[in-house]
Amino acid sequence: MTQMEKPGKGQRLRRWLRTEARSWVVMLVLLTVARTSFANHYQAPSGSMEDTLMPGDRVVVDMTAYGVRVPFTDVVVVPRAEPRRGEVVIFKSPRDGTRLIKRVVAVGGDEVMLRDGHLRINGKALAEPGAEDIERFPEHVAALNLDAGGGPDIASLRIPQGQVLVLGDHRGNSADGRFFGLVPSHALYARAVGVYYRRGEGLVWKRL
């Protein structure tokens, strides 16, 4: 290559910038895909899950808990675990598509009764005598807020297979499955893992 044919500094700079730009674009796409498909965070918008979640809490969520999805879609390509009683989950409201965070209290085959905000699953009360504001699931504990009462009762309900009942822990202040009905298991797209930031406390770690 002759002196006349060698690229000038301006050309070399533009070529380097194009290469760097491509690298950054690829990295950003990969990060976006990872965030969409594997892990993300969610901000509690209201007090419907008090005292477990407070308004403004920032929550780490596992996007793969119930299956790995095609990025930006609801298509599951790798099915994983079924939702379990007591898990706090993220899903779209069957009524208007709003993203909600609630607790799965019953799964397919369960018989549910709810009175004055207190659950009975398959005939067994979840709250222990003397601790009416605490409900114990097999692997999770719900700290209830009953300062607004218990909200609508459920006389008796058998959950069909493939469906779940979700409720807020603030039983008298939660627009949940009592209002919009059951949620298909496949519609749950993330499981809440823990709170990592709370107003007034800053960075915290409260496992859910």
N, CA, C and O of each residue as an XYZ file, in Angstrom:
832
protein
N       0.859     -1.188      0.000
C       0.000      0.000      0.000
C       0.893      1.234      0.000
O       1.803      1.346      0.822
N       0.638      2.149     -0.910
C       1.413      3.368     -0.991
C       0.959      4.328      0.079
O      -0.070      4.140      0.729
N       1.772      5.382      0.244
C       1.433      6.411      1.223
C       0.083      7.020      0.932
O      -0.656      7.380      1.848
N      -0.248      7.140     -0.366
C      -1.519      7.751     -0.751
C      -2.697      6.848     -0.404
O      -3.805      7.324     -0.157
N      -2.436      5.486     -0.388
C      -3.523      4.546     -0.165
C      -3.786      4.278      1.308
O      -4.844      3.757      1.659
N      -2.819      4.632      2.196
C      -3.011      4.372      3.617
C      -4.152      5.233      4.171
O      -4.234      6.424      3.871
N      -5.041      4.622      4.988
C      -6.141      5.417      5.551
C      -5.608      6.483      6.485
O      -4.654      6.252      7.228
N      -6.221      7.636      6.445
C      -5.821      8.707      7.331
C      -6.319      8.475      8.735
O      -7.056      7.527      9.008
N      -5.901      9.364      9.624
C      -6.318      9.234     11.029
C      -7.835      9.320     11.165
O      -8.423      8.626     11.994
N      -8.467     10.163     10.359
C      -9.915     10.296     10.425
C     -10.625      9.004     10.053
O     -11.604      8.614     10.690
N     -10.118      8.341      9.007
C     -10.722      7.083      8.599
C     -10.538      6.011      9.658
O     -11.465      5.267      9.980
N      -9.300      5.943     10.206
C      -9.039      4.937     11.236
C      -9.921      5.165     12.454
O     -10.411      4.211     13.059
N     -10.122      6.426     12.813
C     -10.972      6.739     13.968
C     -12.427      6.325     13.705
O     -13.080      5.734     14.565
N     -12.920      6.646     12.505
C     -14.293      6.273     12.177
C     -14.465      4.757     12.168
O     -15.482      4.242     12.634
N     -13.458      4.034     11.630
C     -13.522      2.571     11.595
C     -13.527      2.005     13.016
O     -14.278      1.082     13.330
N     -12.674      2.579     13.866
C     -12.619      2.116     15.268
C     -13.940      2.390     15.977
O     -14.422      1.550     16.737
N     -14.533      3.569     15.732
C     -15.797      3.907     16.360
C     -16.911      2.972     15.905
O     -17.754      2.570     16.707
N     -16.916      2.618     14.601
C     -17.935      1.695     14.109
C     -17.801      0.330     14.779
O     -18.798     -0.286     15.155
N     -16.550     -0.139     14.926
C     -16.309     -1.433     15.576
C     -16.759     -1.397     17.026
O     -17.419     -2.319     17.505
N     -16.393     -0.308     17.732
C     -16.783     -0.179     19.136
C     -18.307     -0.078     19.277
O     -18.898     -0.667     20.182
N     -18.925      0.673     18.373
C     -20.380      0.822     18.434
C     -21.066     -0.521     18.269
O     -22.025     -0.820     18.981
N     -20.581     -1.343     17.328
C     -21.168     -2.668     17.142
C     -21.028     -3.503     18.410
O     -21.958     -4.205     18.807
N     -19.857     -3.422     19.040
C     -19.621     -4.188     20.273
C     -20.581     -3.755     21.373
O     -21.134     -4.596     22.082
N     -20.782     -2.450     21.518
C     -21.701     -1.943     22.543
C     -23.134     -2.361     22.252
O     -23.879     -2.720     23.164
N     -23.520     -2.314     20.976
C     -24.884     -2.717     20.617
C     -25.107     -4.180     20.955
O     -26.138     -4.540     21.523
N     -24.135     -5.031     20.606
C     -24.257     -6.459     20.915
C     -24.356     -6.671     22.419
O     -25.171     -7.469     22.883
N     -23.529     -5.959     23.184
C     -23.548     -6.123     24.635
C     -24.890     -5.690     25.215
O     -25.449     -6.372     26.074
N     -25.407     -4.553     24.744
C     -26.689     -4.068     25.252
C     -27.823     -5.025     24.913
O     -28.718     -5.243     25.729
N     -27.789     -5.593     23.719
C     -28.820     -6.567     23.339
C     -28.757     -7.786     24.247
O     -29.784     -8.272     24.719
N     -27.539     -8.279     24.490
C     -27.382     -9.450     25.356
C     -27.855     -9.156     26.770
O     -28.510     -9.990     27.395
N     -27.523     -7.966     27.281
C     -27.973     -7.602     28.622
C     -29.488     -7.496     28.687
O     -30.105     -7.920     29.664
N     -30.088     -6.927     27.638
C     -31.547     -6.794     27.604
C     -32.217     -8.159     27.566
O     -33.204     -8.395     28.263
N     -31.674     -9.057     26.746
C     -32.226    -10.408     26.667
C     -32.106    -11.116     27.995
O     -33.041    -11.775     28.448
N     -30.929    -10.974     28.627
C     -30.725    -11.621     29.925
C     -31.706    -11.085     30.951
O     -32.279    -11.847     31.730
N     -31.898     -9.769     30.951
C     -32.818     -9.172     31.915
C     -34.250     -9.603     31.651
O     -35.016     -9.835     32.586
N     -34.611     -9.709     30.382
C     -35.972    -10.086     30.033
C     -36.237    -11.554     30.320
O     -37.350    -11.915     30.705
N     -35.221    -12.417     30.137
C     -35.436    -13.854     30.197
C     -35.028    -14.497     31.509
O     -35.531    -15.572     31.835
N     -34.130    -13.878     32.281
C     -33.578    -14.563     33.435
C     -33.823    -13.854     34.762
O     -34.327    -14.475     35.697
N     -33.490    -12.600     34.868
C     -33.654    -11.898     36.140
C     -34.055    -10.459     35.877
O     -33.747     -9.880     34.836
N     -34.747     -9.908     36.848
C     -35.217     -8.542     36.696
C     -35.543     -8.022     38.086
O     -35.281     -8.691     39.086
N     -36.115     -6.830     38.146
C     -36.587     -6.337     39.435
C     -37.960     -5.708     39.242
O     -38.365     -5.376     38.128
N     -38.656     -5.556     40.348
C     -40.027     -5.068     40.323
C     -40.201     -4.128     41.503
O     -39.638     -4.355     42.574
N     -40.981     -3.076     41.306
C     -41.254     -2.143     42.393
C     -42.700     -2.290     42.831
O     -43.623     -2.133     42.032
N     -42.890     -2.595     44.119
C     -44.245     -2.753     44.650
C     -44.990     -1.432     44.521
O     -44.549     -0.429     45.083
N     -46.118     -1.401     43.790
C     -46.776     -0.127     43.519
C     -47.753      0.324     44.598
O     -48.151      1.489     44.624
N     -48.145     -0.588     45.492
C     -49.188     -0.245     46.452
C     -48.968     -1.010     47.744
O     -47.965     -1.704     47.913
N     -49.927     -0.870     48.656
C     -49.829     -1.560     49.930
C     -50.611     -2.850     49.981
O     -50.918     -3.329     51.072
N     -50.950     -3.436     48.835
C     -51.790     -4.638     48.821
C     -51.089     -5.868     49.376
O     -51.741     -6.868     49.678
N     -49.752     -5.804     49.517
C     -49.021     -6.947     50.045
C     -48.420     -6.670     51.429
O     -47.591     -7.441     51.910
N     -48.842     -5.565     52.070
C     -48.364     -5.317     53.431
C     -48.826     -6.452     54.346
O     -49.936     -6.952     54.162
N     -48.041     -6.872     55.304
C     -46.792     -6.283     55.749
C     -45.565     -6.947     55.119
O     -44.431     -6.641     55.487
N     -45.796     -7.852     54.173
C     -44.673     -8.520     53.512
C     -43.915     -7.545     52.627
O     -42.688     -7.471     52.685
N     -44.642     -6.800     51.814
C     -44.062     -5.783     50.940
C     -44.688     -4.440     51.266
O     -45.897     -4.336     51.474
N     -43.850     -3.415     51.307
C     -44.327     -2.062     51.548
C     -44.305     -1.291     50.235
O     -43.517     -1.616     49.347
N     -45.162     -0.266     50.091
C     -45.161      0.522     48.849
C     -43.762      1.054     48.537
O     -43.091      1.619     49.401
N     -43.339      0.865     47.294
C     -42.022      1.329     46.873
C     -40.923      0.314     47.043
O     -39.815      0.536     46.555
N     -41.177     -0.790     47.711
C     -40.146     -1.823     47.843
C     -39.659     -2.259     46.465
O     -40.443     -2.421     45.530
N     -38.354     -2.444     46.365
C     -37.778     -2.973     45.134
C     -37.442     -4.445     45.363
O     -36.797     -4.815     46.344
N     -37.899     -5.261     44.432
C     -37.877     -6.705     44.627
C     -37.113     -7.379     43.490
O     -37.359     -7.096     42.318
N     -36.192     -8.265     43.840
C     -35.528     -9.105     42.839
C     -36.474    -10.225     42.450
O     -37.063    -10.869     43.318
N     -36.627    -10.466     41.146
C     -37.516    -11.527     40.690
C     -36.757    -12.493     39.786
O     -35.862    -12.095     39.040
N     -37.127    -13.755     39.863
C     -36.547    -14.809     39.034
C     -37.470    -15.047     37.844
O     -38.570    -15.577     38.000
N     -37.019    -14.654     36.663
C     -37.844    -14.770     35.464
C     -37.897    -16.198     34.925
O     -38.706    -16.494     34.046
N     -37.040    -17.091     35.443
C     -37.005    -18.462     34.934
C     -37.704    -19.443     35.870
O     -37.721    -20.643     35.593
N     -38.277    -18.967     36.963
C     -38.833    -19.864     37.973
C     -39.875    -20.814     37.393
O     -39.931    -21.985     37.770
N     -40.699    -20.310     36.474
C     -41.780    -21.118     35.926
C     -41.575    -21.440     34.444
O     -42.495    -21.910     33.774
N     -40.370    -21.187     33.939
C     -40.064    -21.518     32.556
C     -39.264    -20.413     31.887
O     -39.421    -19.234     32.201
N     -38.402    -20.814     30.959
C     -37.610    -19.856     30.184
C     -38.424    -19.458     28.957
O     -38.869    -20.311     28.190
N     -38.612    -18.156     28.783
C     -39.444    -17.652     27.686
C     -38.604    -17.047     26.570
O     -37.468    -16.622     26.780
N     -39.188    -17.021     25.387
C     -38.587    -16.270     24.293
C     -38.603    -14.798     24.695
O     -39.643    -14.293     25.115
N     -37.460    -14.088     24.573
C     -37.415    -12.684     24.987
C     -38.546    -11.859     24.380
O     -38.868    -11.979     23.198
N     -39.142    -11.008     25.237
C     -40.194    -10.065     24.853
C     -41.513    -10.754     24.500
O     -42.402    -10.121     23.930
N     -41.655    -12.046     24.833
C     -42.906    -12.752     24.558
C     -43.304    -13.555     25.792
O     -42.565    -13.612     26.775
N     -44.486    -14.176     25.727
C     -44.959    -15.073     26.784
C     -44.788    -16.533     26.387
O     -45.343    -17.421     27.034
N     -44.015    -16.790     25.315
C     -43.829    -18.153     24.816
C     -42.768    -18.868     25.660
O     -41.612    -18.448     25.704
N     -43.178    -19.958     26.332
C     -42.266    -20.735     27.170
C     -41.576    -21.779     26.308
O     -42.237    -22.583     25.650
N     -40.237    -21.769     26.310
C     -39.479    -22.746     25.521
C     -38.882    -23.836     26.406
O     -38.623    -24.941     25.930
N     -38.663    -23.545     27.676
C     -38.141    -24.545     28.613
C     -39.003    -24.510     29.872
O     -38.777    -23.672     30.745
N     -39.982    -25.399     29.985
C     -40.821    -25.406     31.194
C     -39.987    -25.742     32.424
O     -39.016    -26.494     32.343
N     -40.378    -25.175     33.563
C     -39.680    -25.467     34.812
C     -40.701    -25.813     35.880
O     -41.663    -26.532     35.608
N     -40.505    -25.309     37.097
C     -41.345    -25.709     38.217
C     -42.758    -25.151     38.105
O     -42.991    -24.115     37.482
N     -43.686    -25.861     38.720
C     -45.044    -25.364     38.877
C     -45.084    -24.435     40.090
O     -44.311    -24.626     41.029
N     -45.966    -23.436     40.089
C     -46.067    -22.549     41.256
C     -46.483    -23.332     42.498
O     -47.227    -24.310     42.417
N     -45.985    -22.877     43.649
C     -46.292    -23.525     44.918
C     -47.008    -22.556     45.839
O     -46.849    -21.341     45.728
N     -47.794    -23.102     46.745
C     -48.481    -22.274     47.726
C     -47.463    -21.455     48.511
O     -46.420    -21.952     48.936
N     -47.806    -20.187     48.686
C     -46.961    -19.302     49.470
C     -45.997    -18.461     48.671
O     -45.461    -17.484     49.193
N     -45.757    -18.811     47.411
C     -44.822    -18.036     46.598
C     -45.428    -16.686     46.211
O     -46.621    -16.577     45.927
N     -44.579    -15.671     46.208
C     -44.988    -14.341     45.759
C     -44.626    -14.233     44.279
O     -43.481    -14.475     43.897
N     -45.600    -13.872     43.452
C     -45.421    -13.978     42.006
C     -45.788    -12.682     41.297
O     -46.512    -11.837     41.825
N     -45.265    -12.555     40.083
C     -45.560    -11.424     39.201
C     -46.365    -11.965     38.018
O     -46.036    -13.013     37.461
N     -47.412    -11.249     37.645
C     -48.261    -11.694     36.538
C     -49.051    -10.493     36.029
O     -49.054     -9.426     36.643
N     -49.710    -10.685     34.910
C     -50.573     -9.647     34.360
C     -52.006     -9.896     34.809
O     -52.498    -11.023     34.756
N     -52.662     -8.841     35.247
C     -54.047     -8.963     35.689
C     -54.920     -9.492     34.552
O     -54.869     -8.960     33.443
N     -55.723    -10.535     34.807
C     -56.644    -11.020     33.772
C     -57.665     -9.963     33.366
O     -58.287    -10.063     32.309
N     -57.831     -8.956     34.209
C     -58.846     -7.928     33.924
C     -58.351     -6.878     32.947
O     -59.034     -6.562     31.973
N     -57.158     -6.331     33.202
C     -56.713     -5.221     32.349
C     -55.247     -5.302     31.932
O     -54.735     -4.369     31.312
N     -54.563     -6.397     32.258
C     -53.174     -6.561     31.834
C     -52.152     -5.847     32.689
O     -50.959     -5.899     32.391
N     -52.593     -5.177     33.753
C     -51.656     -4.498     34.652
C     -50.764     -5.514     35.350
O     -51.229     -6.584     35.743
N     -49.492     -5.188     35.503
C     -48.597     -6.086     36.228
C     -48.887     -6.011     37.721
O     -48.951     -4.930     38.308
N     -49.059     -7.171     38.313
C     -49.395     -7.256     39.727
C     -48.414     -8.169     40.446
O     -47.763     -9.018     39.837
N     -48.326     -7.975     41.748
C     -47.538     -8.867     42.595
C     -48.451     -9.320     43.734
O     -48.972     -8.500     44.490
N     -48.636    -10.628     43.843
C     -49.522    -11.212     44.853
C     -48.907    -12.529     45.330
O     -47.851    -12.958     44.865
N     -49.610    -13.146     46.275
C     -49.150    -14.432     46.789
C     -50.054    -15.556     46.264
O     -51.280    -15.449     46.289
N     -49.426    -16.618     45.797
C     -50.172    -17.816     45.443
C     -50.595    -18.498     46.742
O     -49.744    -18.907     47.532
N     -51.888    -18.623     46.967
C     -52.358    -19.257     48.201
C     -52.932    -20.642     47.958
O     -53.047    -21.433     48.893
N     -53.296    -20.950     46.715
C     -53.852    -22.262     46.413
C     -53.547    -22.614     44.967
O     -53.502    -21.746     44.097
N     -53.336    -23.904     44.726
C     -53.010    -24.389     43.380
C     -54.046    -25.436     42.981
O     -54.962    -25.742     43.744
N     -53.888    -25.977     41.777
C     -54.859    -26.922     41.254
C     -55.129    -28.089     42.198
O     -54.199    -28.725     42.695
N     -56.397    -28.362     42.438
C     -56.804    -29.447     43.318
C     -57.106    -29.020     44.733
O     -57.745    -29.766     45.476
N     -56.667    -27.844     45.128
C     -56.907    -27.361     46.492
C     -58.352    -26.914     46.670
O     -58.992    -26.426     45.739
N     -58.847    -27.093     47.893
C     -60.137    -26.523     48.268
C     -59.878    -25.369     49.234
O     -59.204    -25.543     50.248
N     -60.404    -24.216     48.923
C     -60.093    -22.981     49.650
C     -61.331    -22.457     50.366
O     -62.440    -22.463     49.832
N     -61.098    -22.004     51.593
C     -62.097    -21.221     52.316
C     -61.382    -20.002     52.881
O     -60.243    -20.097     53.337
N     -62.054    -18.863     52.849
C     -61.480    -17.630     53.388
C     -62.567    -16.919     54.185
O     -63.643    -16.620     53.668
N     -62.269    -16.659     55.432
C     -63.241    -15.967     56.274
C     -62.514    -14.950     57.131
O     -61.548    -15.271     57.822
N     -62.997    -13.712     57.075
C     -62.387    -12.612     57.834
C     -60.891    -12.504     57.561
O     -60.104    -12.155     58.441
N     -60.519    -12.808     56.327
C     -59.118    -12.678     55.918
C     -58.250    -13.873     56.221
O     -57.066    -13.867     55.884
N     -58.800    -14.907     56.849
C     -58.025    -16.072     57.250
C     -58.324    -17.262     56.347
O     -59.481    -17.568     56.058
N     -57.270    -17.920     55.913
C     -57.377    -19.015     54.957
C     -57.481    -20.378     55.628
O     -56.883    -20.634     56.673
N     -58.262    -21.240     54.986
C     -58.241    -22.667     55.249
C     -58.019    -23.350     53.903
O     -58.780    -23.140     52.959
N     -56.977    -24.163     53.823
C     -56.657    -24.888     52.597
C     -56.835    -26.379     52.869
O     -56.192    -26.942     53.756
N     -57.703    -26.999     52.106
C     -58.003    -28.429     52.281
C     -58.400    -28.727     53.726
O     -58.017    -29.746     54.302
N     -59.180    -27.802     54.293
C     -59.716    -27.991     55.628
C     -58.801    -27.580     56.759
O     -59.198    -27.645     57.922
N     -57.578    -27.155     56.451
C     -56.614    -26.809     57.496
C     -56.392    -25.305     57.550
O     -56.108    -24.673     56.533
N     -56.524    -24.733     58.758
C     -56.254    -23.299     58.932
C     -54.753    -23.048     58.833
O     -53.949    -23.801     59.383
N     -54.381    -21.972     58.121
C     -52.960    -21.646     57.957
C     -52.418    -20.834     59.126
O     -51.218    -20.865     59.397
N     -53.290    -20.108     59.820
C     -52.849    -19.332     60.990
C     -52.916    -20.221     62.236
O     -53.831    -21.029     62.394
N     -51.941    -20.052     63.101
C     -51.914    -20.814     64.333
C     -52.656    -20.050     65.427
O     -52.689    -18.820     65.385
N     -53.251    -20.733     66.402
C     -53.921    -20.047     67.506
C     -52.968    -19.093     68.214
O     -51.841    -19.452     68.557
N     -53.445    -17.868     68.423
C     -52.610    -16.871     69.082
C     -51.716    -16.101     68.141
O     -51.028    -15.172     68.562
N     -51.714    -16.474     66.866
C     -50.902    -15.756     65.866
C     -51.737    -15.608     64.609
O     -51.380    -16.111     63.544
N     -52.864    -14.906     64.750
C     -53.840    -14.816     63.670
C     -53.342    -14.012     62.474
O     -53.900    -14.129     61.383
N     -52.305    -13.198     62.656
C     -51.804    -12.380     61.552
C     -50.615    -13.048     60.843
O     -49.949    -12.418     60.022
N     -50.357    -14.300     61.157
C     -49.287    -15.050     60.502
C     -49.881    -16.316     59.896
O     -50.521    -17.105     60.590
N     -49.664    -16.505     58.596
C     -50.097    -17.732     57.934
C     -48.870    -18.485     57.439
O     -47.970    -17.910     56.826
N     -48.856    -19.768     57.716
C     -47.697    -20.589     57.374
C     -48.032    -21.533     56.228
O     -48.935    -22.365     56.314
N     -47.266    -21.372     55.151
C     -47.318    -22.280     54.018
C     -46.162    -23.273     54.158
O     -45.305    -23.083     55.021
N     -46.112    -24.319     53.341
C     -45.040    -25.300     53.506
C     -43.628    -24.707     53.518
O     -42.775    -25.149     54.288
N     -43.379    -23.696     52.657
C     -42.023    -23.147     52.552
C     -41.973    -21.633     52.753
O     -40.907    -21.031     52.624
N     -43.104    -21.013     53.064
C     -43.154    -19.562     53.172
C     -44.058    -19.152     54.329
O     -44.930    -19.905     54.764
N     -43.820    -17.925     54.813
C     -44.636    -17.360     55.885
C     -45.204    -16.034     55.396
O     -44.471    -15.197     54.870
N     -46.507    -15.844     55.567
C     -47.159    -14.600     55.171
C     -47.495    -13.799     56.416
O     -48.183    -14.280     57.316
N     -46.993    -12.558     56.455
C     -47.324    -11.641     57.548
C     -48.502    -10.793     57.097
O     -48.338     -9.881     56.287
N     -49.679    -11.086     57.614
C     -50.894    -10.422     57.149
C     -51.063     -9.045     57.778
O     -50.577     -8.772     58.876
N     -51.768     -8.187     57.044
C     -52.222     -6.910     57.576
C     -53.747     -6.932     57.493
O     -54.318     -6.959     56.403
N     -54.400     -6.919     58.658
C     -55.857     -6.999     58.714
C     -56.473     -5.725     59.271
O     -57.579     -5.746     59.810
N     -55.738     -4.593     59.136
C     -56.256     -3.345     59.700
C     -57.475     -2.826     58.952
O     -58.208     -1.983     59.471
N     -57.701     -3.325     57.728
C     -58.883     -2.938     56.956
C     -59.871     -4.098     56.864
O     -60.703     -4.149     55.958
N     -59.772     -5.012     57.796
C     -60.618     -6.192     57.751
C     -60.055     -7.237     56.811
O     -58.907     -7.143     56.377
N     -60.865     -8.228     56.501
C     -60.377     -9.324     55.675
C     -60.808     -9.281     54.226
O     -60.407    -10.132     53.432
N     -61.625     -8.293     53.870
C     -62.113     -8.241     52.497
C     -63.147     -9.321     52.242
O     -63.611     -9.958     53.188
N     -63.522     -9.545     50.981
C     -64.554    -10.535     50.663
C     -64.160    -11.944     51.100
O     -63.006    -12.349     50.956
N     -65.117    -12.678     51.629
C     -64.896    -14.070     52.010
C     -65.009    -14.984     50.788
O     -65.547    -14.601     49.749
N     -64.489    -16.191     50.943
C     -64.683    -17.258     49.957
C     -65.304    -18.416     50.718
O     -64.667    -19.010     51.588
N     -66.545    -18.733     50.389
C     -67.252    -19.771     51.143
C     -66.611    -21.139     50.927
O     -66.309    -21.845     51.890
N     -66.405    -21.507     49.685
C     -65.755    -22.776     49.339
C     -65.434    -22.747     47.856
O     -66.298    -22.450     47.030
N     -64.200    -23.055     47.525
C     -63.782    -22.991     46.129
C     -62.764    -24.088     45.861
O     -61.749    -24.185     46.551
N     -63.035    -24.910     44.861
C     -62.089    -25.924     44.413
C     -61.319    -25.370     43.217
O     -61.922    -24.956     42.227
N     -59.985    -25.360     43.306
C     -59.154    -24.784     42.247
C     -58.938    -25.822     41.144
O     -58.421    -26.905     41.417
N     -59.323    -25.513     39.906
C     -59.079    -26.453     38.799
C     -57.582    -26.615     38.533
O     -56.780    -25.733     38.841
N     -57.230    -27.750     37.962
C     -55.842    -27.969     37.578
C     -55.401    -26.904     36.573
O     -56.171    -26.493     35.705
N     -54.151    -26.466     36.708
C     -53.618    -25.455     35.799
C     -53.976    -24.035     36.167
O     -53.659    -23.102     35.428
N     -54.648    -23.853     37.324
C     -55.034    -22.521     37.784
C     -54.477    -22.292     39.193
O     -54.171    -23.245     39.910
N     -54.350    -21.034     39.575
C     -53.945    -20.688     40.940
C     -54.833    -19.559     41.446
O     -55.378    -18.770     40.674
N     -54.961    -19.510     42.765
C     -55.637    -18.383     43.408
C     -54.569    -17.508     44.032
O     -53.724    -17.988     44.787
N     -54.610    -16.213     43.713
C     -53.643    -15.272     44.283
C     -54.384    -14.264     45.156
O     -55.462    -13.788     44.801
N     -53.785    -13.950     46.304
C     -54.339    -12.963     47.225
C     -53.240    -12.018     47.664
O     -52.057    -12.354     47.605
N     -53.638    -10.831     48.106
C     -52.699     -9.928     48.744
C     -52.634    -10.221     50.229
O     -53.616    -10.684     50.810
N     -51.491     -9.959     50.855
C     -51.356    -10.168     52.296
C     -52.110     -9.103     53.095
O     -52.437     -9.316     54.263
N     -52.388     -7.951     52.464
C     -53.216     -6.918     53.089
C     -54.653     -7.231     52.672
O     -55.201     -6.598     51.770
N     -55.241     -8.194     53.327
C     -56.445     -8.847     52.839
C     -57.617     -7.905     52.602
O     -58.400     -8.122     51.678
N     -57.753     -6.869     53.413
C     -58.870     -5.954     53.227
C     -58.573     -4.813     52.284
O     -59.413     -3.934     52.089
N     -57.376     -4.811     51.689
C     -56.965     -3.709     50.816
C     -56.233     -4.255     49.596
O     -55.180     -3.745     49.211
N     -56.800     -5.295     48.993
C     -56.131     -5.926     47.862
C     -57.143     -6.319     46.796
O     -58.076     -7.077     47.062
N     -56.951     -5.798     45.585
C     -57.742     -6.227     44.430
C     -57.057     -7.455     43.857
O     -56.115     -7.340     43.073
N     -57.524     -8.613     44.245
C     -56.831     -9.859     43.911
C     -57.775    -10.864     43.269
O     -58.758    -10.486     42.631
N     -57.471    -12.147     43.442
C     -58.255    -13.184     42.788
C     -59.717    -13.209     43.184
O     -60.535    -13.795     42.475
N     -60.064    -12.592     44.293
C     -61.472    -12.505     44.674
C     -62.246    -11.583     43.743
O     -63.472    -11.660     43.662
N     -61.529    -10.710     43.040
C     -62.171     -9.744     42.147
C     -61.996    -10.113     40.665
O     -62.934     -9.988     39.878
N     -60.790    -10.568     40.290
C     -60.567    -10.859     38.868
C     -60.520    -12.348     38.556
O     -60.327    -12.725     37.400
N     -60.691    -13.201     39.558
C     -60.759    -14.632     39.299
C     -59.410    -15.332     39.378
O     -58.407    -14.749     39.786
N     -59.416    -16.588     38.979
C     -58.202    -17.404     39.020
C     -57.251    -17.003     37.897
O     -57.647    -16.398     36.901
N     -55.977    -17.363     38.095
C     -54.933    -17.037     37.114
C     -54.343    -18.342     36.587
O     -53.988    -19.211     37.383
N     -54.227    -18.505     35.268
C     -53.578    -19.707     34.735
C     -52.128    -19.789     35.207
O     -51.429    -18.777     35.264
N     -51.685    -20.986     35.542
C     -50.305    -21.148     36.025
C     -49.290    -20.634     35.012
O     -48.274    -20.048     35.384
N     -49.572    -20.858     33.726
C     -48.605    -20.449     32.703
C     -48.513    -18.931     32.565
O     -47.583    -18.425     31.936
N     -49.471    -18.194     33.147
C     -49.452    -16.729     33.062
C     -48.534    -16.102     34.108
O     -48.278    -14.899     34.060
N     -48.039    -16.897     35.047
C     -47.103    -16.376     36.042
C     -45.725    -16.332     35.398
O     -45.182    -17.373     35.026
N     -45.150    -15.131     35.263
C     -43.893    -15.057     34.529
C     -42.686    -14.753     35.400
O     -41.577    -14.618     34.883
N     -42.876    -14.641     36.712
C     -41.713    -14.448     37.578
C     -42.095    -14.750     39.022
O     -43.247    -14.588     39.425
N     -41.108    -15.190     39.787
C     -41.274    -15.400     41.222
C     -40.418    -14.392     41.961
O     -39.235    -14.234     41.660
N     -41.014    -13.709     42.927
C     -40.270    -12.733     43.717
C     -39.334    -13.470     44.674
O     -39.744    -14.406     45.361
N     -38.085    -13.041     44.711
C     -37.062    -13.709     45.527
C     -36.838    -12.986     46.841
O     -36.799    -13.613     47.900
N     -36.690    -11.656     46.778
C     -36.435    -10.909     47.996
C     -36.464     -9.414     47.765
O     -36.314     -8.944     46.637
N     -36.658     -8.670     48.842
C     -36.632     -7.203     48.804
C     -35.194     -6.748     48.985
O     -34.518     -7.162     49.928
N     -34.722     -5.886     48.069
C     -33.351     -5.395     48.200
C     -33.273     -3.902     48.528
O     -32.197     -3.385     48.827
N     -34.412     -3.213     48.471
C     -34.410     -1.789     48.832
C     -35.772     -1.441     49.415
O     -36.813     -1.823     48.881
N     -35.738     -0.700     50.535
C     -36.978     -0.257     51.179
C     -36.825      1.196     51.602
O     -35.804      1.589     52.168
N     -37.855      1.988     51.321
C     -37.820      3.396     51.702
C     -37.611      3.520     53.206
O     -38.231      2.809     53.997
N     -36.728      4.435     53.583
C     -36.444      4.659     54.991
C     -35.394      3.737     55.549
O     -34.836      4.011     56.611
N     -35.104      2.634     54.850
C     -34.083      1.696     55.313
C     -32.908      1.598     54.347
O     -31.803      1.221     54.738
N     -33.152      1.937     53.087
C     -32.091      1.825     52.091
C     -31.923      0.389     51.637
O     -32.895     -0.361     51.551
N     -30.678      0.004     51.345
C     -30.401     -1.351     50.885
C     -30.631     -2.337     52.017
O     -30.117     -2.175     53.124
N     -31.412     -3.358     51.717
C     -31.732     -4.394     52.704
C     -31.735     -5.740     51.956
O     -31.563     -5.778     50.738
N     -31.926     -6.809     52.678
C     -32.206     -8.085     52.036
C     -33.229     -8.819     52.882
O     -32.921     -9.311     53.968
N     -34.449     -8.886     52.371
C     -35.536     -9.573     53.055
C     -36.051    -10.651     52.103
O     -36.763    -10.361     51.142
N     -35.688    -11.865     52.379
C     -36.082    -12.970     51.502
C     -37.586    -13.219     51.599
O     -38.175    -13.132     52.677
N     -38.194    -13.529     50.459
C     -39.637    -13.763     50.407
C     -39.945    -15.268     50.295
O     -41.111    -15.657     50.238
